[in-house]
Structures are given as C-alpha cells and as structure tokens.
Amino acid sequence: MSMVKIRPKGQITIPSEILHAWSLQVEDKVDVKLINGIVILTPVNRLDKRSILSYAGIAHGLWGKTTEDIDDFIRNERDSWEK
C-alpha cells in the first residue's frame, strides 16, 4: 500500500506502480467517486479493457476433462480432508 500527500490545491500523485498496472499515460482520465466515505478511482480509457467474460473457461480441464473426472477429483479431495 502506498501513501500519498495532499498538495495545496488538493492534488495527489498516483504511484507509478498503479499507473503502470492501469496502463495510464499523462493526460489520461480517471473517474473519481466518493462512495460511503471511500474515494474510488477508475481509469476511463484503459488499454486493458477486459470484461468479466474474458475469464470464461480459464480453468477448463484443470480438474479433469469430463464430468466424471471432475467428480472423482472432488471426491478424492474430500476424502483427503481430516474428519
């Protein structure tokens, strides 16, 4: 977590690691909201505009290829738990 200082005109500097993670450049815009006393900054024009749907299928095949394989995996995991 980074700590920033409020400047005389109410300005803050967003830490470079956040700017890099957001893929923001000088003059890009950030939406600012106050929700329940918390300031929320949201990049307006990010280069990385993934929606939640881009994560669909990300774990495909992780626990098995068929429903039977997946059921076997889950059953084995549950059997390994301490009782």
C-alpha positions as CSV (number, residue, x, y, z in Angstrom):
1,M,0.0,0.0,0.0
2,S,1.3,3.4,-0.9
3,M,0.7,6.6,1.0
4,V,0.4,9.9,-0.9
5,K,0.3,13.5,0.3
6,I,-2.4,16.0,-0.4
7,R,-0.9,19.0,-2.2
8,P,-2.0,22.7,-1.6
9,K,-4.5,22.5,-4.5
10,G,-6.0,19.2,-3.4
11,Q,-3.8,17.2,-5.8
12,I,-2.3,13.8,-5.2
13,T,0.2,11.8,-7.2
14,I,-0.8,8.3,-8.2
15,P,2.1,5.9,-7.5
16,S,3.9,4.8,-10.7
17,E,3.2,1.1,-10.0
18,I,-0.5,1.8,-10.1
19,L,-0.2,3.9,-13.3
20,H,1.8,1.0,-14.9
21,A,-0.8,-1.6,-13.8
22,W,-3.6,0.6,-15.2
23,S,-1.6,1.3,-18.4
24,L,-2.2,5.0,-17.9
25,Q,-0.2,7.8,-19.5
26,V,0.0,11.6,-18.9
27,E,-3.3,13.3,-19.8
28,D,-5.4,10.1,-19.4
29,K,-8.6,10.5,-17.4
30,V,-9.6,8.9,-14.2
31,D,-13.2,8.8,-12.9
32,V,-13.4,9.9,-9.2
33,K,-16.3,8.9,-6.9
34,L,-16.9,9.1,-3.2
35,I,-18.8,6.1,-2.0
36,N,-19.5,5.6,1.7
37,G,-16.6,7.8,2.6
38,I,-14.2,6.0,0.3
39,V,-12.6,7.6,-2.7
40,I,-12.8,5.3,-5.8
41,L,-10.5,6.0,-8.8
42,T,-11.4,4.2,-12.0
43,P,-9.4,4.6,-15.2
44,V,-11.6,5.9,-18.0
45,N,-9.7,4.8,-21.1
46,R,-7.5,1.9,-20.1
47,L,-5.7,-0.1,-22.8
48,D,-6.6,-3.3,-21.0
49,K,-10.4,-3.3,-21.2
50,R,-11.1,-6.9,-20.2
51,S,-14.6,-7.8,-19.3
52,I,-15.5,-10.5,-16.8
53,L,-16.4,-12.6,-19.8
54,S,-12.8,-12.8,-20.9
55,Y,-12.2,-15.1,-17.9
56,A,-14.8,-17.6,-19.1
57,G,-13.2,-21.1,-19.4
58,I,-10.0,-20.1,-17.8
59,A,-9.9,-23.2,-15.6
60,H,-11.1,-25.6,-18.4
61,G,-9.6,-29.0,-17.9
62,L,-8.0,-28.0,-14.6
63,W,-9.8,-30.7,-12.6
64,G,-10.4,-33.1,-15.4
65,K,-11.8,-33.3,-18.9
66,T,-15.1,-35.0,-18.2
67,T,-17.7,-34.5,-15.5
68,E,-16.8,-38.0,-14.2
69,D,-13.1,-36.9,-13.9
70,I,-14.2,-33.8,-12.1
71,D,-16.4,-35.7,-9.7
72,D,-13.6,-38.2,-9.0
73,F,-11.2,-35.3,-8.3
74,I,-13.7,-33.7,-5.9
75,R,-14.4,-37.0,-4.2
76,N,-10.7,-37.7,-3.7
77,E,-10.1,-34.2,-2.3
78,R,-13.0,-34.5,0.1
79,D,-11.7,-38.0,1.2
80,S,-8.3,-36.5,2.0
81,W,-9.8,-34.0,4.5
82,E,-9.3,-34.8,8.2
83,K,-12.5,-35.9,9.8
